[in-house]
Amino acid sequence: MMYVTILTALCFALCLGSRASAKSADDLRVSYPEGVIDTLQPWVAFIGPPHDKWQAQVQSEQGVVWDSGEMSSREYRTRCATLPGSSAFSARVRVLVDGHWSDWSQQSAFQTPPSPVVRLLEPIDAGRVIGPRVRVRWDAEVAPGSELGSLEVRVDDQAVQIELKAGEQEVFLDVKSGLHSVQVRAESHISKASAASRFFVWRSPQETGEIVVLDISEVGSWDIQNNSENSVRMYELLHAAACLQGIVNRPRPRMAVRLMPQDDEWLAYLRKQGAWLEKATFTTVKSEGNPEQAIVDVLKRFPDAVNGLVVWDENVNATSNVATTASGVEDLLPVRSTQSLLGRAFGEAGLNVKLDLRGRFKGSGTIWETSEPSTGSAKCDAYIWARERYLDTGRCNARKLGYWLDAFWLTNPGRLPWWEHCLSNHDWITKHRGFVFDLSNWDDETPQDDPGQKLGTDLETFKSIMASACNQAKGHLIHVSGFTPWAHKYTEISNPPGKHHAVHTEWEVVRILSAYNAYLDADAIGTSAMANASFWSWMPLPERYLQNPAPSPLELRKRGYMDKDGALAPLGFTLMYVGDFDSAAWLYHREQDLWAQSTRGSVPMGWAFNPNLSERLAPGLHFAFENKTPQDFLTAGDSGAGYVNPTVLQSPRPISGLPSAEDLWVEHCQRFFRQFDYSITGFLINGHAGQLTEGAERMTARFSPDGTATQPHWNRGDNHLTAGMPVALIYGDLDANVEASAAMMAQHRRQGEQFLAFRIILLGPDYVTQLITRAQGLQPDRPYALVDPYTFYYLLRHSLGGTNGSRAAWSFDTLGSEIAAGQSFSFEIGVRNNGWDTWGEDCALRWGIARAEDWNTACAVRTGQKVAPGEALLTAIGGVAPEEPGDYLLYADFERSGKPFRESGSLPYVRHLSVRKR
């Protein structure tokens, strides 16, 4: 005990010594302003030691013109008062540490621009905007004692009515699709100033037909815990409603379901001015107290959609999932019994039984309608039958699988919220004629729903389904929506309990899926259910979105993170991975309420929205891009465009023995990353597949060049670079307990420069704001800098010796979706410099139109201008269309001295183009 006390005192004395050294100004320097600046009201930012107070001054030849006073703040920057224009100044700072003021830092000389100063803040040059409501925002500054004589804003050369005043203003305009220009001009009695940008507006095509809304929301109020009749009725009702919806929505979006509050939220969003459903006609069908009748009323509106009924077997729960598969393939509606309320209603509506699964599967003899001997399990026999009838024959879509709980839910329906049966999710699979199953992934214990089966029977059936699907997918990846039914089967938290940990069961399921070229859209427990995926998926999305700009060196200097020589501040650069949005259902439930929090926009957030979630919830990512603030950044979550185990995609492949799927995975992810302007994967999970390999990281770098992170049991050591991609260590998971989470952060924060990544789940900016404040309060001498993902990974790569150059963010082109064969054309293409290097005369744009990317025949265009970090460029291009009509690619990339940017990891511009006959 004596030893610990002495050691603690020694450490404390050393800390005091390091802080007291701040009396010297050697480690104190102004990072901004310096040189010629673009504002009369600059930030004064500095790099220095932890402090209790600080003070900044701006001086001219006449002496001090501005003094911040003693700042009781642990920040490293503050906004200066408005300064005269066209003048020379210098800035300096000092800090108070342990009661002692340091010497003043060296002076940082800077020059203000002429007054007035105009900055166009939105839309940025070569930017991309979701219309029709476009925000135009600018800042007009004038020197002290001066006034604006005029202020003019013109959009496409049309004057906009605004107020004549200095400072920041904004207007909202209704703008058509296409390329537009905006210019802001200001004049004082001294001089004139202007700022301009050209930007592209995308407006959603609008649905104009009738949409029938089946309102069965009343089922959510039924007592299913104490009334078994209600639970059985609910199960049958929602099962049939989902399958009907999937069938009806195949040709176009014709039917929505009103089931959960989120349905109202998303429909309201999609019906606002200019949105996809603004002009659609909505007809609500509801029968209070008799939702069965409401389903029949909807059915009558689509008389040719359904061929009949499929009846599943109450004694073999798996047949409920088999019935969903049959519904999709054969256009049938599932019922538990022809004598139930719904069964009788369908019969009266003229639907006959076309497929009867009752009594077909007994776990003995030969499996019904096959030559296969029984597996000894009625459950597995049912899936083997469905596999042979639908998967092996190619009758169903092998690339769309569902992994959802079967009718075993009825054995304990009140254990979790009513929606956890996930029946509302089935419409997606039915629409796509996919395959649904629910099988254990373990071979060392029998599943809770089939304890009499031979060990490993479920697993062998699982693998046979995946092998068949993989064979039928013919070299394409497989989308699996769903999740292991933790609370009901296969884990230690099931009822009755098993012996395997819930998370380990999840990991093993993903390992198996990955082995067969499948990725998971993970509808995990708690927020597992969603409705209307078959409807949302019809929403048209643009071919490309644009993120907020990556941080330039100048911006980082303004924040006090880096000086002009590239030295970093001694801060704890902290990233919050905001997950786990690897499930469309989770996004459906939580996105809108998290984005409604009052602090959003005041704190940097790295929202880990897997881009493949757009497959089932197209409005989800569109909502994020339409409503993001400058503090909202999007990354992928687990483990890219879908949840996989990366090492299991590479040879040698466990379980399946298949050839490497690396190229399949990379191409799949690149497609989504291009569309949503992603270049970061926030979290690599490798489950039971072991430590990540260098090969797995190199594979990830091909679509996620600007960074990824993982936890200690998968990481290959501490923070490092692989193929130029920074790989960060996630120090741990933080929960809603702010005190405990702040204490955990403190355990990892050491003195000086450090990079800290943490994972939070279903928590938003309100929590992050409280957490970082509390964490800083626990360690005033070890300051944190909460940063967005791009700032974090760019600084991390820089600190590890990597370079942030040759990075292009492509925004749009004006060529259109089709061109005439053999005809001349011209268009413009927009791109932003997302790197830290300046593009100059040694840079050229290469582009081409071909059936596939062919860089050997691509044309080169010299832009003839310098493009600094953060700046953008529009380049005019002309050419002649191919003579042969068909489907083509338009592709483009930058190169420096002959080296393509894609070799540095920056994804080239690629989109589809149709060449029509003349």
N, C-alpha and C positions, 0 to 999 in steps of 0.2 A: 504493500500500500504506500509506504514511504517513497519507493522508487517511482510509482505512478505520479505521485504528487510533485516530486522534483522535476520529472520529465514534463509534466503539464506546465509548471511554472517557467521552465526553460523555453518551451515552445511559445508561450505567451510573450516572454521577453523578446524573443526573436521577431515575433510579429510586430511588437511595438517598435523594435529597431528598424524594421523595414518601412513602417509607416512614417517614423520620424525622419527618415532620409528625405522625405518630400520637402524639407526646408531648402534643399537645393532645387534649382529649376532645370537640372540636366535632363530629367525624365518627364518634363512638362513642355508641350509644344502645341501651338495652334494648328489644327488641321484644315480649317476653313474660317474666313475667306482668305484667298491668296490669288494674286494675279488679276486679270480682268474678269469681273463677275457680271452677272446678268440681272442684278436686282439692286434697288436702293435700300432694301431692308433685309440684309443678309443674316443668316444664322452665324453665330460665333460658336464654333465647335473646337474642342481640344482633346488631346490624348494626355493622360496623366494618371497618377496613382489614386487609389480610393481616398475620399476626402469627406470632411464634415460640412464645409462650406467652400464656395469659390467665388471669384470675382473676375469680370471681363471688362476691358476698356478698349475703345476705339479712339485713335488719335490722328490728328492732322498736323501740319506744320505749326499751327497755332496752339496746339495742346490737346487735351482730352475733349472730345466732342460727344462722347457717350460713355456712361459708366453703368454697368448692370447693378452696382451695389453688391453687398454681400448676399449671395444666393444660398439660402438654406435648402439646398437641393443636392442630391447625389447624381444628378444628370450631368451630362458632358456637353451640353449646348443650350443656347438660348437665342431668342430672336432679338436682333438689334433694332433700335429706333431707325426711322427713315433718315437717310443721309442725303446730302447734296449730290447732284449728278456730276459726272465728268470730273471727279475729284480723286486725289490720292489720299489714302489712309493706311493705317496699320492697326493690327489688333494684337492684344496680349492678354494673358490670363495668369492668375495665381490661385493657389488652393490652401485651405486651412486643414491641417492634419494634427490631431492630438493637441489642439490649442495653439499651434504655431503656424503662422503664414509662411508659405514658401516665397522665394524670390519671384519676381515677375519673369514670365517666359520671354524668349526672344520675340521680337516683333515680326508679325506676318504682314507684309505689304500687299495692298490690293487697290484696284481702281474701279470706281463705280461707273456705270454707263451713263450716257446723256439722259436727262429727264425730258419727256416722260419715258417710262419703260412699259412695254406691253408684252405679256406672256400669254400665249394661248394654252390653256391647261387641258381642255377637252374640246373636241376629239383630237388626238395626237396625229401628227403627220404620218401618212401611210397606215393609219389605224383602221380598225374594223369595228362597226357599231351595229348592235341589234336594234332595228327600228320597230315601229315608226317614230317613237318618241326619242329624239336625239337631244342630249344635253350639250349645249355649247357654253363653256366656262372659261373665263379669262381674268387676268389681273392687270389693272392699269395703275402704275405708280407714278407719283409726281414728287418732286423735291420739296422740302419744306419752304413755305412761302409762295409756292407756285400753284396754279390751278389748271385744270383741263379746259382748253378752249373748245375742243370737239372730241367726240368719241363715236366711232362708227363700227358696226358689225354688219358684214355682208355674207350671206350664204348663197352660193351659186350666183353671185353678183346681184342678189336682191337684198335691199336694206332691211334690217331687223330693228324693230322699235325697242329702244333701250333707254335707260336713265343715264344722264350725263353726270357721272361721279367717278371718283377714283376708287381703287380697291378692287376686291374680287366680286364678280357678278356672274350670273348664269341665266340662260333662257332655255326653254324646251321647245323644240320645233318638230312638226310632223314632216318627215323627209321620206322620199321615195327610195326604192331600191336602186343601187348603183353607186357610181363614183361622184363625189361632191367636193366642193371647196368651201372654206370659211376663211375670212380675213377680218382682223380687228385692227383699226387704225385709231391712233390718238394724236392730238396736237396740243401743245401749250404755246405760250408766247415765245418760247425759246426754240423748240424744235419739234420734229414729228417722229413717230415710231409706229411700227406695224408688226404683226405676226400673222402667219397663215399656215393652213394645213389642207391637205387633200385626204379624204377618207372614204371608206366604202361602207355602205349601209345595206344590211340584209334584212328583208322583211319576210315574215312567214307567209307561205301560201295559206289560203284560208278555206276550210271545209264549209260547204254551203248546203249539204244534204241534211236529212232528218236524223237525229240521234235519239234513240229510245233509251230512257233511263229507268232501269228496274230498281225500284226503291224497296229494299228488304232490310232496311236498317233496324227495324223493330226486333229482329232476332237477337241483337246484342243485349237486349234487356231481359231476355228469357232466363229463368232460373234453371240452369242445367246441373247445378250441384245437388239439388234436392229433388229434382224431377227428371227421371230417366226418359220419360216420354218426350220432354222438351229437347233433351240432348240428341235422341235418335231423330227427331223431327228436324232439328237444326242441321244435323249432319247430312241427311238426305237432301234437304232443301238447298243448302249451299253447294253441295256436290253438283247437283243438276244445274244450278244457276251458272256456275263457273263453266261447265262444259257447254251449255247453251251459248254463253257469251263467246267462248272461243270459236265455236262453229260459225256463229253469226258474223263475227268480225273478220272472217277470212278475206272476203272480197274487198272490203273497205271498213272504216270505222262506223259501225251502225248501232252499237249497243254499249252502254255504260251501266255500271252497277253502283248504287248508293248503299254502301254497307258500313263504312267507318267514317269518322269525322274527316280523315285525310282526303277522302274522295271529294268532299265539298271544297276543301282547300285547293286541291289541284284543279278541279273544274273551274273554280272561280278565277284562278290564275290564267287558265287557258281561254277564258271567255272575255278577258279584258280587251280594251280597245287595241285593235291591230293584231291581236293574237290569233292563233290557229282556229279557235272555235267561236270567234266573235260573231260570225255570220251564220253559224249552224242553227238549225231549228231543234229545240229540245222538247221531247214529249215524255213526261214522267208517268210511269205506270206503277200504281200502288193499290193494294187491297188490304186495308187495315184489319188486322186479326186473321187474315187469310192470305199469307204471302204465296201459298201454292197457286192460288187463283191468279195472282199477279204474274207468276212465271208462265202460266198457260196463256194469259192475255198477250204477253210478249211473244210467245211461241207462235201465236196466230198471226202476228204481223210478219213473220218470216216462214210462210207455209212450206216452202221448198227446201228449207235448210236442214231439217232433221229427217232421218230415215226410219227411226223407231227407237226402241228401248234396249238397254243392256241391264240385266238384273244380276247383281252381285250376291255372293253367298255370305250371309251373316255368320256362318260357322267357320269361314276362312277369311280372316280380315284382309289378307293380301288381295283378295279379289276386288276390293274397292278401288285399289290403284290400277289393277288390270282393267277395270271398267272405264277408268279415265283414258287409258291407252286406246281401248276399243272405241270410246266416244270420238276421239280425234281421228282415228283411221277410218271408221265406218259411219261417222256422223250419227251417233246414237246418244241418247240421254241416259245417264245411270240412275237406277232406282234400287232401293233395298228390297222392296216388295211391290208386287202389283196391287196389293191390298192396302198399302199405306195410303195416307191422305194424298200424297203426291202421286203415287202409282195409280190410284183411281182417277185422279184429275187428268193425268196424261192419257189414260185409257179412254176417258170420255172425250178427250180432244182428238181421238183417232190414232194414237200411237200404239203400235203393236210391238210385242217382244220379238226382237230379231236375234238376240244372243242371250242365252240363259246360262249363267255360271253356277247356279245352285246345284250342289251335289256332284259336281264334276271332279273335284280334287279331294282325294281321301288319304293320300300318303301311302298308297300301296298299289300293287299291280303295275299297269302301264299307264303312263300319263295320257289323259284324255286327248283323242284325236292325233296322237303321235305314236311312234314306235319306241319311244324312250321309256326305259323302266323307271318307276317312281324313285324319287330321291329319298323316300321314307318320310317326307315332310309335305303336308298338303300345301303349306305356305310356299315352299320352293317349287313344288310341282306347278302351281298356278303361274309363277313367273317363267318357268321353263316353257310352259304352253304358250304364254304371251310372246316370249322371245322367238320361238319357232314360227308362230303365226304372223308376227308383225316385224320383228327385227331381222331375222335371218332371211326373210323373203324380200326385204327392202320395201315393205308396204308402209312402214312408218319412217319418220324423219330421225335418223340415227344421230344427228348432230344436235338434237334438242331433247335432253333427258331431264326428268324431275326426280328428286330424291326426298320425298315427303312421307311423313307418318301416315300409315294406313288406318283402317277402322279400329285398330287397337285403341285409339283415342277414346272410344265409347266405353272402355272398361273403367276409366277414371276421368271423366270429362271435366270435373270441377277442380282438378289439381292445379291448373294454370288458367289464365284468361281464355275466354271462349274461342278466340281466333287462332289459338295455337295448333288446331288441327290443320291449318294452312290450306283448307279446301279452296279458298278464294284465289289461291295462287295457280290453280290448275288450268285456268282459262288460257294461259300462255302456252302450255304444252298442247292443249286441245287445238288451239289455233294452228300450231305448227305440226300437228299430227305426230307428236313425239311420244316418248315412252316413260312411264312412271314406275318407280320401284321403291322398296324400303326393306333393306337387308342388313344384317350385322356384318361388320368388317373383322370380327374376331373368330379364331378357330380353336381357342383354348377354353371357351365356355359356351354353353348353349344360350340362345337369346331368350329374353324374358317372355316373349310372345309365343315361343315354340320350344319349351324346355325338353320335349321328348325327342327332338331330332338328333341325328348323329352329329358329333362334333365337327364343325367346319362346313356343314352343308350350306348354311346361309352364305358364307364367304365364297364357296365354290360357285354358287349360283350368281352371286354378285360379279365375280370375275368372268363368268361365261356371258353375262349380259354386256359387260364392258368390252369384252373381246369381240362380240358380235357387232356392237355399235361401232367400234374402231374399224373393223373390217368394212362395214357398210359406209363409213364416213369417207373412205377412199382418199386418205391423205389430208383431211381437214381436221381441225380441232373440234372438240365436242363441248357444247355449253351445257353444264349441269346446274340447275337451280334447285336450291333446297339445302338441307343440313341434317346431320345426325340428330335423331330425336332424343336428345339428352335426357330429358326429364321422364321419358316414358320407357325407353329401351336402351340396352347396350352399355350402360355406364353405372357407376357407383351411386349416382343420384337418381337412378330410375326406381320404379316401384313395380315389382320388387327390385332391390339393388343388385347390380353386377359387381365385378371386381376391378373394372377398368376406370381410370380417371376420365372425366368428361372431355377435357382438352386433349388428352392422349387419344381418345376415340376420334375426335375431330381430325387430329393429325394423321391418324392411320387411314381414315376415309380419303383424305386429300392425297396421301401417298399412293393409294390404289388408283384414284382417278387420274393423277398425273402420269402414272405408268401406262395408261391407255389413251394418252393425248387429250385428256379432258380437263377443263378448268371449272372452278366452282363459283357460282353466284350465291353467296353463303347466307341463306335465310335462317340465321341463328335464333335461338330461343329468346323470347322477350318481345322482340319486334319482328317476328318471323313472317307474319301474314301481310299480304298486300292484295288489293283488288285492282282489276282493270288493266293488267299488263298487256292483254291482247288489244286493248283500246289505246293506251298511252303509246304503244310501239308504233302506231300509225303517224304520230306527230312528225312532220317534216323538220329536219335539222339541216343547217348549212354544212357544206363540206369542210368548213374550217372555222374555228374560233380563235381568239387572240387573248393571251394572258396579259397581266400587268407586266411592264418592262422589268427585266432583270436589273439589279443594281449596277450602276456605272461606278468607276473609281471616284468620280467627282461627288456622286451622291453619298458614297461611303465616307468620304472626307467630311461632307456636311453633317453627317451623323456622329462624327467623332470616332469612327471605327478604324480608320486607316489614315496614314499621313501621305504626303505627296511622294515619298520614297517607297511606299508599299508596306511600311511597318504597321503592324496591327496594335490596337489598344489592348491593355491588360484586362480585358473584360471576359466574363463568362458568356460567350455567345450561345444563346439558348434557343432551341427549337422545340416546339410542341407538335408532335405528330397527332393530328386531330382525326381519329378514326372511331370505330372500325367500319368504314363505309365500303365494305366489299360485298354488300348485299343491296339489291334494289329495294327490298322490303324495308331495310333500315333507313335508307334515304327517303323513301316514301313516308315513313312515320315521323322522322325527326328533322329533316332539313329545314322546313319552313319555320318551325318554332325556334330552332337554334339561330337561324339568320334574322329572326325578329328581335333578338336581344339588343338592348339599348347600347351596349358597348361595342357592338360590331362596327368596325371602321376606325376604332381608336386603338386597336391592338393588333399586331400582325398575327394572322391565322393561316396555317397550312392545312387546308381541308383535304383530307385523303379520300377523294371520291373516285373510286375505280372507274375508268372511262367506259368499260364494257357495260356498266349499269344502264347506259343509254339504250341498251337492247330492250330492257323491260320497262324502264322508266325514262323515256326520252325527255319529258319535261324537267327532270331532276337536274341534269347538268346545264340545260338551257337556262333554267331559273338562276343557277349560280352565276353564269356568265352575264346574264342580263342585269343582275342585281349586285354584282361584286363591287366593293370599294377598292381604293388603292392599297388597302391592307389585307385583302382577301386573295390568296393564291391557292391554286389547285394542284394536287399531285395525285399519283396513283397510290393505292394502298397495297394489300397483299395480292399478289406479288408482281403486279403490273396490270395488264388488262384482264384480270381474273386471278383467282386464288389457286396457286399451284405450288408444288415443291420444286424449285428450280433444278436441283441436281438430278431429280428423277426424270427430267426431260432429256438428259444427256446419257450417252452410252458409257458404260454398260447399264441397260435399263433393268431395274429389279422388277419382279412380279411378271411383267409382260414379255420381256426379252425383245421388245420392238427396237427398230433402228432409232437413232437419235431424232428427237423432235425439235431440236434447237432452231432450225430455220423456220419451221412452222410457227413456233412460239414468237420468234422475233418478228416475222412478217405480220402476224396477228396483232402484236402489241404496237408495232410501228404504224399500222393503219389507224388505230384508235389514238395514239399519241399525236399523230399528225393532225387529226381532225380537231382535237381539243388542246393543241399546243402544249402538250406535256413533255417534260424532259427529266422528270424526277419520279422515282418510285420510293415512296416513304417507308416501306417495310417489306423486307424479304423474310418469309417464313419457310423454314425447311423441315418442320415437324420432326418425324422419326427418321428422316433421311440423312441426318448427321450434319456435320459442319459444312458450311458452304465452301465450295471449291473455287479456285481461281477461274476455272472454266465457266462455272455458273455465274460468277461476277462479270466475266468478259461477255457472256451472253446477254446479261442485263444491260451492260454498257452500250450494246448495239441499239437499244431503244430508249434507254434512260441515262444519257451521257452526263447529265449534270448532277447526279447523285442518287444514292440509295442508303438504307440503314437496316440494321438487323440487331438482334439481341445477343448477349454474350455467348449463349450456348451454340449459336450458329456462326458468329463472327470469327474471321481469321485474324484474331488479335485486336489491337486498338484501331483507331481511325487510320485509314490508309487509302492509297490510290490503286485502282486497277484499270488499265487501259485508259487512263486519264479521268476516270470516274471516281469521285470521292465516295468512300464507303464509311459511314458513320456508325458508331456504337450507340444503340439505344440503352441508356443506363437503367431504365425500369419503367414500369407502368404506374401512373399516378391515378388516384381515385378521387371521388367527390369530397373527401375529407381534406380541406385545405391545410389544416395544421399538420396532419400526418404527411401529406404530400410535400409541403414545404420543408419539413424536417428531412425527408428522404432526399430532396434536392441538395440540402446542406451537407449530407453525408458525402456527396460526390464533388462538391465545389471546392477547388483548391485555389491557391493564390495565383494571380496573373492570368494570362491569356489561356482560354480553355474552350473547347467545343462540347456542349452538353445537349443531347437529344433525349426527350422523354415522350412517352406514349400516353395519350388520354383517350377515353372511349365515351362517345355520346355526351361530351361536355363542350361548352361553347365559350365565347369571348368573355361573358360575365365571370365565369370560373377562372379563366386564364388571367384576367385582370386582378382578381383577388389573390390568386396564387403567387404571381410574380411579385406583388407588393409584399406579401407575407414572407416570401423566401428572401427578398432583399432585406427585410427588417431583421431576419435572423442572422444575417451576415453582412453588416454594413461595410466591412473592410474587404469584401469579395464581391464586387458589383456584377450584376447580371445585365446582359443586353438581350432582351427578347427580340428575336428576328424572324423574318419570313423564311420559307425554305430556300428561296434562291439566294438571299443574302447569306444564309448559313452555309450552303454548299459551295458557293463561289469563294467565300472567305476560307472555308476549310480546304478547298483545293489549292488556293493560294498559299496557305500556311504549310501545306504538305509539299510544296515545290512544284505544283502543277501550274498550268496556264489556263486563263479564261478567255482565250482568243478564238477567232474563227467560229462565231456562233451567230446564226441568222434565225430570226423569227419571221416566218413568212405570213403575210396577212391576207392577200387577195390577188386575183387577176381579173381583168375585165374582158376576157375573151368570150365568155358565155359557155353554155353547156354543149353547143354543137357548132360546127362550121361546115361549109360546103366543100366537097372534094375538089382538089385542084385549084381552089380559089385563093387569091391573095388576102391576107388579113393583117391587122395590126392590133396591138393591145398593150396595156400597161400592167406591171406586176409590182406589188408593194412588199417591202421587206424592212425589218428593223435590225440594227446592229445590237445584238444581245451580248456582245463580248466586251472585253476591256481594251481591244486594239482598234486603231483607226483604219478604216478601209481607204485605200488610196489608189494611185495609178497602177500599183502592182496587182490590183484586184479586178476580176472580171466575172460577169454573170454568164453561166452556161445553161442552155435550155434546149429542149427538143420536144418533138411530138412523134411518138412511135408506139408500137404494140406493147413494148416493154422498155424499161429504162435502158438506153444505149448511150452511154457517155462518150463513146469513141466518135460518134457522129453528131454530137451535140454542137450547137452554134455558140460562139462566144460574143458577148456584147461588153464593150468597155463603157463604164458608167461616166467616167470623166469628172468625177467629183469626190471629195473626201467625205466620209461618213464617220463621225465620231461615235464613241460608245453612247448608246441610248438614242441616237439619231436614226432617222428613217430615210428611205430612198424609194422613189417611184421610177421605174425604168421602162422606156418605150421599146417595144419589140415588134418586128414585122417578119412575115414569112409567107410560105405557100403551103396550103393544106395537102396532105397525102392524096394521091389519085384514087386509092381504093377505099370505099366506104367501110365503116365498121367502128369498133370500139378501140380507142387509143388512150394513151397517157400523155398528159402535159407534165413535164418535169423540169426542174431548174435547181441550180446550186451555184454558190459562189466559189471562187478559187483565188488563191493568192500565190503568185509566182508559179502557177501551174499545179499547186496542191489544193485539191478540193476540200471544202469545209467538212464534207461528210467523213473524211478521214480523221477529223478531230472530234467526231461524234455528232455534229450538228445534222439533224435530219433534213434532207433535201425536200423541196416542194414537189409534191406529186398529187395529181388529181385526174379523175376520169374525164374523157372528152369523146364526144360522138362525131364522126365524120359522115355526113349524109350525102346522098347522091345529088348531083347538080340539078 
